Amino acid sequence: MSEVASRVIAECRRIASMSEEPGRTTRRFLTPPMQAVHQYLRARMEALGMAVRVDAAGNLLGLWQPANAPARRLLIGSHIDTVPDAGAFDGVLGVVMALEFVELVKEMQLPLAIELIAFSDEEGVRFGVPFIGSRAVAGRFDSALLERKDADRITMADAIRAFGLDPALMEEAALDENAVGFLEIHIEQGPVLEAEKLSLAAVTTIVGQTRLSLEFEGEANHAGTTPMKLRRDALAAAAEWIGGVEQLARSTDGLVATVGKIAVEPNAGNVIPGKATVSLDVRHAWDSARSGAVKQLLENAQEIAERRGLAVQHQVQLEQPAVPMDERLTSFVSDAIEAAGMPVKRMTSGAGHDAMVLASRVPTTMLFLRSPGGLSHHPGEAVLEEDVDAALRVGRFFLNRVAAEIR
Amino acid sequence: MSEVASRVIAECRRIASMSEEPGRTTRRFLTPPMQAVHQYLRARMEALGMAVRVDAAGNLLGLWQPANAPARRLLIGSHIDTVPDAGAFDGVLGVVMALEFVELVKEMQLPLAIELIAFSDEEGVRFGVPFIGSRAVAGRFDSALLERKDADRITMADAIRAFGLDPALMEEAALDENAVGFLEIHIEQGPVLEAEKLSLAAVTTIVGQTRLSLEFEGEANHAGTTPMKLRRDALAAAAEWIGGVEQLARSTDGLVATVGKIAVEPNAGNVIPGKATVSLDVRHAWDSARSGAVKQLLENAQEIAERRGLAVQHQVQLEQPAVPMDERLTSFVSDAIEAAGMPVKRMTSGAGHDAMVLASRVPTTMLFLRSPGGLSHHPGEAVLEEDVDAALRVGRFFLNRVAAEIR
């Protein structure tokens, strides 16, 4: 293992100690520990000779502009906010790796400008809205968000001011035309690379998502005195439907479908459930495959409810189309993986990322690093040194290609 | 419809207004509204010429002892406590009907002593232990119960004293040898008689019950990044098992099995459930059928867990054997139904009753009245006048038979 790889991991763990809660990593949008991360990264970037600024959304940006390079620049970065009780690598790894990529550009003396971005909010924990940082950079920040309040009734506008920034300058955070590409390095947050014994993957698409809630309504009744044939059991109906959700997803390539949430009423051991409310989360890289699956699952629910004499209704909470990564930039990543001597793995991302938002503004791609145990949003989240090394080897080929082709 | 039937129903509704909560019927063990019910019933019984007393468990008892009758007496009654937000008939109907049965004995000039019992606690709401009243009368009151506390930290002993009674006299509440039978009249609390368009049924057995909780433990994971084949979804496992519970009960005569309660962790729409905890309630009139069903369902859970790579464990919370009613006394009831010109319906009780406790001490039987809509433990609980009339007609034949045969 290289010294650089262990430095990268140590740096992520050091940043993880900058937290709102002692002993756990929790760092929401524009909280004091985020200020500490800014100080730390600012010092690192200035030592590398980068010009540092903070935009009105609290994103920290550092520019490496070699004298021999054109003004057109590649963006590299990820987010520095976390979920409560987080691991050390989700988001932060992509920022620390960006520092190493700047080192590589310097060492290789490439005529390539790099702008490092540490997004202020991707997880959306503080204001219940994700991607605040990348929305601003993509020029897609809706100013109505400024009036949203956090759990302490502080508006986003006030939180921005308290961080020493001016919410009126939000529009200036949007990228100019010299930003020609964005690379996000991120942990996979899933078990696929580990299962296939691979270090890295090029991301082709961020999958689309449908989230909805579904309610079966039957009749609550006495569990002892109501014979089976006279029951209208809402949980039995929901259980049958959940079985069908799993079966459809298992038999449809690339589809994932999850019932993560369930509540029954009255929820007593000796009462037949009269109502069962379940969540559904469906994701696929192809929007038509996703909407077809959702349609079939809603039909299943209807059929089950009718057969059992129940009512069913649903409410769609999120419909988010798939976001394909830029083909050219993604081929640079996969070519670089091959050039570095590794099998080329291309995969979809089942989770949303800042890259999803940036892709609407600038050609965007992602590089995934294996997640040991598939863990993320968990203190046990990890990264292997050998995978960091692999990413750095890929970085050399990738940056060289970008410098040669993007002018 | 008879005047008596509408009086019975009006009397139940009047007692329902004696409540801890305005606008709803809630009357727990030894609360002030129970004192009001005692006053009301005492006046009714004294007007009928009965000798009234209250035992140390707060049961109200009234004795009708005709001069020409032996001291051996038939007990008739039910309970006067309720669940929160109850209906007007569960329990109370059996007490009000007992008053009418005393009227019948007087009118028919039968040489039969009747002791009316209004049990103080069957639902167990106040102290979390049911059947306090009937336990005392059956001589099965465990004095350790006196130390139990209600939600206001009042011990049962203090509650008894506050009601003007002496907990030290509990043993005197037990029946003497002159009590030769017990009849409980109760609403069915289920939909069976309504579905079969019948007014009444003789109860043959109070079913046995097993209650347990079962926990599937898999692995919580990201709903977007974890492919279907790498999941260990605890809710999917529980759903498959719930389907099997329903299927087994549907295909086993007389078996009811219910999953009324479910909780998953972390219970978030975008996280695969790592843990699912469900309740199971299994009832059957034959203990061997019940224990066989429970065994098979636990084996199912084990098989499902192993196939899916999950762990499963369970905890039995209640094992209560079935309680058969007295054959001779129950045949008196069904013969009386026939003599009154109705089809004889014999059925099990899926719910527990004071009769279940009394049966350990004295020959016991029950008469069920149809529950419109199968409703109970609900403000919509009702009784049809025609069914009260039918029960009064049955009462004539039944009381006559008891007077003739029990000496």
Contacts between the chains, C-beta under 8 A, distances in Angstrom:
chain1	res1	chain2	res2	distance
A	188	B	225	6.6
A	189	B	222	5.5
A	189	B	225	4.7
A	190	B	221	7.7
A	190	B	222	6.0
A	190	B	224	7.8
A	190	B	225	2.9
A	190	B	226	5.4
A	190	B	227	7.5
A	191	B	221	7.5
A	191	B	225	7.8
A	191	B	226	6.1
A	191	B	227	7.5
A	191	B	230	4.8
A	192	B	225	7.6
A	192	B	227	6.4
A	192	B	230	7.6
A	195	B	230	6.3
A	207	B	224	6.6
A	209	B	224	7.1
A	211	B	269	5.8
A	211	B	270	7.4
A	213	B	269	7.8
A	221	B	190	7.7
A	221	B	191	7.5
A	221	B	374	6.2
A	222	B	189	5.5
A	222	B	190	6.0
A	222	B	350	6.8
A	222	B	351	6.2
A	222	B	374	7.7
A	222	B	376	6.3
A	222	B	377	7.3
A	223	B	256	6.7
A	223	B	258	3.8
A	223	B	260	5.8
A	223	B	281	4.7
A	223	B	283	7.5
A	223	B	350	7.7
A	224	B	190	7.7
A	224	B	207	6.6
A	224	B	209	7.2
A	224	B	256	6.5
A	224	B	281	7.5
A	224	B	283	5.2
A	224	B	349	7.7
A	224	B	350	3.2
A	224	B	351	4.6
A	224	B	352	7.7
A	225	B	188	6.6
A	225	B	189	4.7
A	225	B	190	2.9
A	225	B	191	7.8
A	225	B	192	7.5
A	225	B	349	7.3
A	225	B	350	3.9
A	225	B	351	5.2
A	225	B	374	7.4
A	225	B	376	7.6
A	226	B	190	5.4
A	226	B	191	6.1
A	226	B	256	7.1
A	226	B	350	7.4
A	226	B	374	6.4
A	227	B	190	7.6
A	227	B	191	7.6
A	227	B	192	6.3
A	227	B	256	6.6
A	228	B	246	7.3
A	228	B	249	5.0
A	228	B	250	4.8
A	228	B	255	7.6
A	228	B	256	6.1
A	228	B	257	7.9
A	229	B	250	7.3
A	230	B	191	4.8
A	230	B	192	7.5
A	230	B	195	6.2
A	230	B	374	7.3
A	233	B	246	7.2
A	233	B	258	7.6
A	235	B	242	6.6
A	235	B	259	5.9
A	235	B	260	7.6
A	235	B	262	6.5
A	236	B	242	6.3
A	236	B	243	7.5
A	236	B	246	4.8
A	236	B	259	7.6
A	238	B	239	7.5
A	239	B	238	7.5
A	239	B	239	4.1
A	239	B	240	7.7
A	239	B	242	3.8
A	239	B	243	5.4
A	239	B	246	7.8
A	239	B	259	7.8
A	240	B	239	7.7
A	240	B	243	5.9
A	242	B	235	6.5
A	242	B	236	6.4
A	242	B	239	3.8
A	243	B	236	7.4
A	243	B	239	5.4
A	243	B	240	5.9
A	243	B	243	6.1
A	246	B	228	7.3
A	246	B	233	7.2
A	246	B	236	4.8
A	246	B	239	7.8
A	249	B	228	5.0
A	250	B	228	4.8
A	250	B	229	7.3
A	255	B	228	7.6
A	256	B	223	6.7
A	256	B	224	6.5
A	256	B	226	7.1
A	256	B	227	6.6
A	256	B	228	6.1
A	257	B	228	7.9
A	258	B	223	3.8
A	258	B	233	7.6
A	258	B	269	7.8
A	258	B	270	7.3
A	258	B	271	7.9
A	258	B	272	5.6
A	259	B	235	5.9
A	259	B	236	7.6
A	259	B	239	7.8
A	259	B	273	7.8
A	260	B	223	5.8
A	260	B	235	7.6
A	260	B	264	7.6
A	260	B	266	8.0
A	260	B	267	7.1
A	260	B	268	5.4
A	260	B	269	4.8
A	260	B	270	6.1
A	260	B	271	5.0
A	260	B	272	6.4
A	260	B	273	6.0
A	261	B	264	7.2
A	261	B	267	5.2
A	261	B	268	6.3
A	261	B	269	5.0
A	262	B	235	6.4
A	262	B	262	5.9
A	262	B	264	5.7
A	262	B	267	7.4
A	264	B	260	7.6
A	264	B	261	7.2
A	264	B	262	5.7
A	266	B	260	8.0
A	267	B	260	7.1
A	267	B	261	5.2
A	267	B	262	7.4
A	268	B	260	5.4
A	268	B	261	6.3
A	269	B	211	5.8
A	269	B	213	7.8
A	269	B	258	7.8
A	269	B	260	4.8
A	269	B	261	5.0
A	269	B	279	3.7
A	269	B	280	7.9
A	269	B	281	5.5
A	269	B	317	8.0
A	270	B	211	7.4
A	270	B	258	7.3
A	270	B	260	6.2
A	270	B	281	5.4
A	271	B	258	7.9
A	271	B	260	5.0
A	272	B	258	5.6
A	272	B	260	6.4
A	273	B	259	7.8
A	273	B	260	6.0
A	279	B	269	3.8
A	280	B	269	7.9
A	281	B	223	4.7
A	281	B	224	7.5
A	281	B	269	5.5
A	281	B	270	5.4
A	283	B	223	7.6
A	283	B	224	5.2
A	317	B	269	8.0
A	349	B	224	7.7
A	349	B	225	7.3
A	350	B	222	6.9
A	350	B	223	7.7
A	350	B	224	3.2
A	350	B	225	4.0
A	350	B	226	7.4
A	351	B	222	6.2
A	351	B	224	4.6
A	351	B	225	5.2
A	352	B	224	7.7
A	374	B	221	6.2
A	374	B	222	7.7
A	374	B	225	7.4
A	374	B	226	6.4
A	374	B	230	7.2
A	376	B	222	6.2
A	376	B	225	7.6
A	377	B	222	7.2
